[in-house]
Amino acid sequence: MTATHDLVIRGGTIADGSGGDLISGDIAIDDGKISAIGHISGSGREEIDATDRIVTPGFIDVHTHYDGQCIWAEELSPSSSHGVTTAIMGNCGVGFAPCRKDDHDMLINVMEGVEDIPGVVMTDGLPWNWETFPEYLDVVDKGKRDIDIAAYLPHSPLRVYAMGPRGASREPANDDDLAMMRKLSREAMEAGAIGFATSRLSIHKTADGGSIPTFEADVAELEAICGGMADAGAGTFQIVLDAFVGWDKEYKVIERVVESSGRPATFTLASGNDGPPRWRKVLDMIEATHAKGGKATAQIMPRPIGLIAGLELTVHPFVLCPSWAKIADLSIPEQVQAMRDPELRKALLSEDFEKGHPFNALARDWNWLFPLDDPPNYAPAKDMSMAGQAAAKGCTPQEIAYDRLLETDGKGLFLAALGNYENGTLASAHEMLSHPNCIPGLGDGGAHYGAICDASYSTYLLKQYVQKPSELSFGLAEAVHMLSHKAANAVGLSHRGLLKPGAKADINVIDLERLELHLPEVVRDLPAGGQRLHQRATGYDATIVSGEIIRRFDKSTGARPGKLVRGEW
């Protein structure tokens, strides 16, 4: 019998991304789009049996840094390993365009410091065959990849391109500078940028410890650049605010820019692990923005925001101890052998950290440093922290961490829970995610290769909040809505993240009962032999992009239908 459709997904429980009721039925796909939903009588050239499976839209990862990886690699993993079919890069205002030849090293220095991508990886992995942002998009557009990618215009390259050395040294922009940045912003939006991104975060540092070009840039500069988005009639404003100086001050930046430009904003929000819940006041501020006709959306990590620490990674509890320098260049087995020496042990357990990148010290917050094993527990009991275990054993947290490294032959990993674990629970993350103006985000795929592996948050959200019913649960339809259409709509991609006839056929078929998240692992597949953290999942029967199956039973099929998303589509 002649096939009627390109692909048919049969007998699944469909969560269509709208947040509405689940339905049971089939989905037919033709020419990369959904042609019918319901009872499909015709056959497909290929069929997927979705009995006892959930069928969802492809997920939208709104906060990634695949600006380099989308050029040197065809798979945007880990994101594509976790049901993501559209990823947004250029976040935090760091990226590689616009850029003159003389500024390559400066942008590498910024990206290496802020996003923990080794400089040699970018030097060897990028062709640097562009100058303007539209030219960069054209290079991305020509590449092959598994999922779709969209890009923000990043502030640091834009500022340096418009202002030269004055921009890199953080001098104030003059009227001519502002006019140039506004013009370049409009040009980027018209070429297909999804918006403009920046960072004000004080711990965002260059590789050599300096402040990034955008730190403390005047709000008038942000207004001018977002004015370029207003001129183009498109684009979302993404910003990382400096919560360390207080939300009362920092959120006013969003208020001013949204009011002056009329463009929507999105930003990262988290709760502290202890102290007063200041994030609730931020939710009130967001509601006030909407009441005045503006739009702002907070991005929330569904699990503790954290670093992964270990001897093989960028940070670990002893990396900045003076005596560590003696063995820093040894192999892991050699380091472990050296650590068994009583004299070195005594020194490392007693020494304080020397100065270094702010992230390093985070692996010494003993109250919030936990062991991370397989399967990984991202919501451990407080008494499992290094401080908790030390109190129970009557020793120091340093000793607990040191012995774990020895007992695991140097392979033991730690989770440094930096936020979203208020009082040792996920209650704050759950409450924020429940808010109508919050979405899941901050996966950071394509960055922090040696310290963070949070691009798996979509799998975690389904497993932690849906698979395991509790007082902190979400219904399946609500969770899928967060990961798909709600996220897409926050960044202007209102046509994505929905399963309906005529929609782009980006779809997941998931065995929710079997869904499992595995321990992050080091893979060595970067340019120049560089390594990165990757995290696998089990339970994705199929992930489909534009009607093509890119992953089947948790493995890549080799299909590369991914495209550059130009503009809000």
Helices and strands as residue ranges (DSSP letters): E 5-14, E 23-30, E 33-38, E 44-49, E 54-57, E 59-61, H 69-72, G 79-82, E 84-89, G 91-93, G 101-103, H 104-115, H 119-125, H 133-142, E 148-154, H 155-163, H 165-168, H 175-191, E 195-199, H 219-232, E 236-240, G 243-245, H 247-261, E 265-268, H 279-291, E 296-300, E 305-309, G 322-326, H 332-339, H 342-350, H 358-361, G 362-364, G 366-368, E 369-372, G 382-384, H 386-393, H 397-407, E 413-419, G 422-424, H 427-433, E 438-440, H 457-462, I 463-467, H 476-481, I 482-486, H 487-490, E 507-510, G 512-514, E 516-517, E 521-523, G 527-529, E 532-534, E 537-538, E 540-545, E 548-552, E 555-556
